[in-house]
Amino acid sequence: MSTPFYQLSSFEEYQSSYKKSVDQPDEFWAEIAGSFKWRKKWNKT
């Protein structure tokens, strides 16, 4: 997920992202949260 906004361009990309969100939720949401500008970085996902 290298884009600043999380956009999916195909159903296959959706399926892959969904699988990661279920199998590795902490890593998935850390990547999403990393695209935001935070005043204070989060401690836990």
Secondary structure by P-SEA (a helix, b strand, c coil): ccccccccccaaaaaaaaaaaaacaaaaaaaaaaacccccccccc
